Each structure stands twice: as C-alpha cells, then as structure tokens.
Amino acid sequence: MQNTPDSDNRPPLRVYVVCDQSATAPIWGYLIREKGLVAILETVVTRALDHTLEDIPDLIVIDINAPHAQRIELCKRYRALSSSPILLFLPANNENEILEAYQAGVDECVVKPVSPAIFLAKILAWAKRSWSQPMSPLRTGPLKLDPAHRSAVAATGQEVRLTNLEFRLLHLLMSRPGAIFKADEIMQAVWGMEKADLGLLKNVVYRLRRKLEEETGETSLIQTRPGGYSFLDQ
C-alpha cells in the first residue's frame, strides 16, 4: 500500500465523498482507502444536505446524479462550512453549470466519464495541496500540540487524540495564550467562514473542553470571554 500525505507521520487525510450511485460509491471508497487515506462515504443526498461538517474533512468530493440545483446547493453549503478543497464531478459538459459551480466555491470540476485511475490521480493531487501548509508544534502551559499525530500531550505524558476541527481550534487559541479570539475571528481561521455560527462553535468548544478535562485532568484551559474564547495564560 502506498502512503501519500501521511507518509511523513501526519495523520491520514480524511476524504468526505458524497456519491449517490450504488455501483460507484464503493469503488471510490476502496480506491481512497487503498492509498492509506480515510474515506467517509455518504450515499444519500438529503443526508448530505443536512450534514454540518462539525469534523472538517481534508477534502470534499461530490459525485451525484441529483438535479443541477441540488449539486450547486451542496457545493454552496459545504463551502460555507469549510475552507477544505471541493472536487465536483459532473455528469455532462455544461459550461453554465461549470461556471456556476466555480462561483459556488468549487476548487475543480471534472466531467465524467472518469476512469478509476483519473479519479485517484485527482484525489492524490488535491491531497497534497491540502497538506501544503502544515501547522507547527506548540507548547503552552501544561499542553503540547503535536501536528504529526493530531494530538495534545499533557504534562503527565497523557496523549489526547483530536479531530481536525478540535486541533485547529486548539492550535489557534494556544498560539496566543491569554488573547481573546472573537467568534468571527475563530470561524474565519478554523472554518474559513466569514460569519460566526455560534451554535457550531459552542458545540466544538464543549467537546474539546470535555475531552481535555476527562483525559488530562486539566480544567479551565479554554476560557469563555465576552464575544469569544481564550486559552489560559499561565
């Protein structure tokens, strides 16, 4: 098995695939996993439209035979929730739809039919781009952040594995301990969103706090401040 983005000890890249074709979805998933990546498959378009992407994937792939309006709606929704690359496969070469897709925030459109080899080449090419700006290790107070394993390490040596989203949020807060990051600033830096979704942000902060407290015994590391959050300045 060939390793690609994680060959330098980074955690496996997570590819979120929306594919409503019963014969195609398993093939895409198999190809992705064979390269050592994590494939997260969604085969129902209505469920995909309801997906909030609380745990941001590294790459989003959309290959659905749903009506044009649903494809564009899905692209717009995921672009509003994440700055991760979006790769859209289209059933026909329609210039107007391609232009609309790019306006909706898609990074690349690919017109089918597409061979498995070309599909995989596209995935691996975007995988490399997704890792183009790796985060640096950080040590703040009792915690050390390890980007290579996407984890936080306590002073006791206890390692806490984090999701992509949890790691990005904690890295941001720990980069300037004691500084207050406003909600809009956090959403822009972590999600790539211009306006804050307070419900989404609060949910991730809650999960991260609980995980750190339960697995390291450290409490009150993430502080709630007027309009935002900060990391405890010790």
KOLROGU-147141 format. One record per atom (N, C-alpha, C): residue in one letter; x, y, z. Coordinates in steps of 0.02 Angstrom, whole numbers, plus 50000, padded with zeros to 5 digits. Example, Ala and Ser with C-alpha at 12.3 -4.5 7.8 and 13.67 -1.06 7.14 Angstrom:
BEGIN
A506604971650390;A506154977550390;A506604983550390;S506424988850354;S506844994750357;S506455000250394;
This chain:
BEGIN
M500424994050000;M500005000050000;M500445006250000;Q500285011049958;Q500675017149954;Q500385022450000;N500805025450041;N500595030950082;N500745037450047;T500305042450055;T500405048850021;T500485054450071;P499935058250089;P500035063750134;P500275061750203;D500125055650225;D500325053750292;D500995050150295;S501365050050238;S501995046450236;S502525049650280;D502425055950301;D502895059250345;D502625059650416;N502245054450436;N501965053750503;N501375058350518;R501105061650468;R500485065350479;R499915060450484;P499375062250517;P498795057750519;P498495056950450;P498165051350436;P497885050150369;P497395055750349;L497445057850288;L496995062950262;L496285060050258;R495795064050276;R495095061950277;R494735064650216;V494465060150175;V494115062050114;V493375060650123;Y492965065850120;Y492245065150128;Y491935064750057;V491625059150041;V491365057949974;V490605057449976;V490285061749937;V489565061349928;V489445058349859;C489175052149857;C489065048749794;C488415044649800;D487925046249758;D487265042949763;D487185037149714;Q487745034649687;Q487715029149640;Q487975022749674;S487525017949682;S487675011949722;S488255007949694;A488365008149628;A488905004249599;A489575007949603;T489545014649606;T490155018649604;T490435020249673;A490005021749721;A490225023849787;A490725018949819;P490585012349819;P491065007649850;P491735007649815;I491735008749749;I492365008849711;I492785014749732;W492465020649737;W492835026649758;W493115025649828;G492705022949873;G492935021749941;G493525016949943;Y493495011649904;Y494035006649902;Y494685009749877;L494645013649823;L495245016749794;L495575021449844;I495175025349878;I495435030149927;I495785026549984;R495455021350010;R495735017750068;R496365013850049;E496395011549987;E496995007949964;E497615012249966;K497525018749963;K498095023449966;K498235025750037;G497925022550086;G498065024250155;G497695030350181;L497195032750143;L496795038350164;L496155035850197;V495815040350231;V495175038650263;V494605040950218;A494175036250198;A493595037850156;A492965037850198;I492615043550197;I491975044150232;I491445044850178;L491025039550170;L490545039450115;L489845041450138;E489525045750099;E488825047350108;E488475046050042;T487965041650042;T487635039649980;T486935042549971;V486695046250021;V486025049150017;V486085056750015;V485855059749961;V485945066949951;V485595071050005;T485005068950025;T484645072750077;T485025072750143;R485355067250159;R485765067050220;R486375071550212;A486655071450152;A487245075750140;A487065083050148;L486465084950126;L486255091950132;L486155093950205;D486015089050248;D485925090350319;D486575089850359;H487105087450327;H487745086350361;H488065093050379;T488245093850442;T488515100350464;T489275100750460;L489615095250446;L490345095250442;L490675097750506;E490415095550564;E490715097750627;E491445095550631;D491595089750604;D492285087550599;D492505088550527;I492875093850513;I493025095850445;I493475090650411;P493285088050352;P493725083550316;P494275087650281;D494785084150257;D495325087450221;D495165088650148;L494705084650121;L494505085250051;L493775083050045;I493385086850006;I492675085249995;I492585083449922;V492285077649909;V492165075249841;V491415074449831;I491145077649779;I490435077249764;I490345074049696;D490005068349694;D489875064649632;D489165062049635;I488685066249618;I487985064249623;I487615065449558;N487115061249546;N486695061949486;N486055065649501;A486025069049558;A485445073049577;A485375078949529;P484805082349531;P484715088249488;P485245093549499;H485355097549448;H485865102849450;H485805107149512;A485185109149529;A485085113749586;A485335110649651;Q485245104049660;Q485485100749721;Q486245100449723;R486555099349666;R487285099349664;R487565106049686;I487285111349657;I487525118049673;I487385119849746;E486795117849771;E486625119149841;E487115115649887;L487295109549870;L487765105749911;L488455109149912;C488675111449854;C489315114849849;C489315121249891;K488785125149886;K488745131349924;K488735129949999;R488365124750019;R488315123150090;R488995121150119;Y489355116850083;Y489995114550109;Y490525120150106;R490485124450057;R490955130050055;R490825134850113;A490195135550133;A490035139950190;A490275136950256;L490335130250258;L490535126950320;L491275125450325;S491635125650269;S492325123450270;S492725126750214;S493375127650228;S493825130150176;S494205124450142;S494025118150159;S494345112350128;S494205112250052;P494665109550012;P494555109149940;P493925105149924;I493555107249873;I492965103749849;I493085101649777;L493005095149764;L493095092349697;L492405089949674;L492155092749619;L491485091149594;L491525087349529;F491185081449527;F491135077549466;F490445078849434;L490445080449370;L489825082149335;L489655076849283;P488995075449274;P488795070249227;P488835072449154;A488895079049141;A488925081449072;A489325087849069;N489575089349009;N489985095448999;N489515101348985;N489305104649038;N488855110349033;N489225116549058;E489395120949012;E489805126749031;E489475131049084;N488825132049078;N488475136249127;N488505133249197;E488415126649201;E488445123349266;E489155123549295;I489645122649252;I490345122949275;I490505129849303;L490295135149267;L490415141949291;L490055143249357;E489435140749362;E489055141649424;E489385137949482;A489655132049468;A489985128149520;A490595131749546;Y490995134649501;Y491575138349524;Y491375144449565;Q490835147649545;Q490585153349583;Q490335151249652;A490115145049658;A489875142449722;A490445140249768;G491065140649743;G491635139149785;G491985132649771;V491795129149717;V492125122849699;V492845124349676;D493305119949694;D494005120849675;D494165117849608;E493835112249590;E493935109349524;E493325105449503;C493125106249439;C492585102349409;C492885097149362;V492625091049365;V492845085649321;V492235082749287;V492235082649221;V491675079949182;V491765072449172;K491245068649188;K491265061349179;K491095059549107;P491275053549084;P491535047949124;P492265048949145;V492415045949204;V493085046549232;V493315039449251;S493905037649230;S494175031049247;S494395031049320;P494425025149351;P494685024749420;P495375027849427;A495795026949376;A496475029649379;A496465037349382;I496045040449341;I495995047749341;I495685050149406;F495175046649430;F494865048549494;F495395048649549;L495775043349553;L496275042749606;L496825048049598;A497015049549536;A497525054649524;A497285061449549;K496645062949538;K496365069249561;K496365069549638;I496165064049669;I496145063849742;I496845065049771;L497335061649745;L498015062149771;L498315069049759;A498145072049701;A498395078749687;A498115083849737;W497465083349751;W497165087949799;W497375086249870;A497535079949883;A497765078049949;A498425081649965;K498865082049917;K499495085549927;K499385092949941;R498905095949906;R498765103049917;R498475104249986;S498075099450009;S497755100250074;S498265100550129;W498855097350119;W499375097250170;W499915102450157;S499795107350112;S500315111850090;S500555116550145;Q500135117850196;Q500315122450248;Q500225119050317;P500685114450334;P500615110950398;P500705115550457;M500365114050512;M500425118050572;M501045115950611;S501325120750648;S501935119350687;S501745116950756;P502195113150789;P502065111050858;P502025117150904;L501635116450957;L501565121951005;L501605119051075;R501885122951121;R501865121151192;R501645127351230;T501085126751265;T500805132251303;T500555129451370;G500835132051425;G500625129651490;G500725122151496;P500215118451517;P500295111251528;P500205106951465;L500085110051408;L499945106151348;L500465107251293;K500585101851256;K500985102251195;K500555099551138;L500535103251082;L500165101051024;L500635097750974;D500435091850951;D500845087950905;D500465087250839;P500625091450788;P500265091050724;P500375084450688;A500955081250698;A501095075050662;A500595069550680;H500345069650742;H499875064550764;H499185067450780;R499105073950766;R498475077550780;R498255076050852;S498685077850899;S498535076350969;S498805081851014;A498535081851076;A498795086151130;A499105081651182;V499675083651208;V500035079651257;V500085083651322;A499825080751377;A499835084151441;A500515083551474;A500615087351528;A501245087151564;A501395080051591;T500865076151604;T500945069351629;T501145064351574;G501125066651512;G501275062251456;G500655059251424;Q500065060651454;Q499435058051427;Q499295061351359;E499175057251309;E499035059751241;E498285059851229;V498045065351201;V497335066151184;V497275066851109;R496965061951076;R496865062351004;R496295067050988;L496405071350939;L495925076550922;L495675075750850;T495065077950838;T494825078350769;T495165084150734;N495105084450668;N495395090050630;N495165096750659;L494515097250670;L494225103450692;L494445105250762;E494455100450807;E494685101650876;E495415103950876;F495825100750834;F496535102550832;F496625109750807;R496265111450753;R496335118250725;R496115123450775;L495585122250811;L495335126950860;L495835127750918;L496075122150944;L496545122451000;L497205125650979;H497435124150919;H498055127150894;H497985134850890;L497415137150867;L497305144350863;L497325147550932;L496955144750980;L496915147651047;L497595147451081;M497965141951073;M498605141251107;M499155145551074;S499035147751013;S499545151850979;S499645158551013;R499135160951049;R499185167351085;R498835166551152;P499155163251201;P498825162051265;P498625168651299;G498015168651325;G497765174551359;G497405179451313;A497545178951248;A497205183351200;A496485181151189;I496045185851180;I495335184251168;I495215183951093;F495015178051069;F494835177250999;F494085177850992;K493865182750954;K493145183750944;K492865178050901;A492215176950908;A491895171350873;A492005171850797;D491925177850769;D492015178650696;D492725177050676;E493205179050717;E493915177750702;E494045170250703;I493755166750752;I493855159550756;I493555156050696;M492945157850678;M492605154650622;M492995155750557;Q493275161650549;Q493655163050488;Q494295158950486;A494645158450543;A495285154950545;A495205147350543;V494695144750576;V494615137550583;V494175134550528;W493615137750515;W493145135250466;W493215138350397;G493515144350394;G493525148050331;G492875151650318;M492475152650370;M491825155950364;M491885163250385;E491545167650349;E491585174850364;E491145176750424;K490605173150433;K490155174750489;K490115168850537;A490075170350600;A490095165050651;A489435161350655;D489485154750659;D488925150450676;D489025148550749;L488715152350794;L488855151650865;L488675144750891;G488135141750866;G487945135150888;G488475129950871;L488745130250811;L489265125650789;L489895126650831;L490085132950842;L490685134450880;L490615132150953;K490055133550984;K489955131451054;K489985123851061;N489715120351013;N489705113051016;N490425110251014;V490845113050970;V491535110650965;V491925112451027;V491825118551053;V492175120551115;V491975115951172;Y491335114351177;Y491095109851231;Y491435103051226;R491465100151166;R491765093651157;R492515093851174;L492845099151152;L493565099651164;L493715100451238;R493335104751272;R493425105551344;R493345098951381;R492805095551365;R492645089251399;R493195084151387;K493435083751326;K493955078851309;K494605080351348;L494805086751349;L495415088651385;L495355087351460;E494775089051488;E494685088151560;E494675080751579;E494325076651539;E494255069551556;E494895065651545;E495295067551496;E495885063551479;E496535066251508;T496545072551528;T497175075251556;T497095077651628;G496465078651651;G496355081251718;G496435088751722;E496615092051666;E496695099251665;E496015102551656;T495855107351698;T495215110751693;T495315118151677;S494825121151649;S494805128351635;S495355130651587;L495595126151544;L496095128351495;L495805133051443;I495195131551421;I494855135851372;I494365140251409;Q494485146751406;Q494085151551443;Q493565154851398;T492945155451424;T492425159151389;T492495166551406;R492565170651355;R492635177851363;R492075181451327;P491965187851343;P491435191551308;P491555191451232;G491095188251197;G491135188051124;G491595182851095;G491935178851139;G492395173951111;G492705169451162;Y493315167051148;Y493655162251191;Y494405163751194;S494735161151247;S495455161751253;S495735155551286;F496385154551278;F496725149051312;F497055151751375;L497015148151429;L497265150451494;L498005152451489;D498145158451510;D498835161051509;D499165159451576;Q499615154651574;Q499955152651636;Q500685154951635;
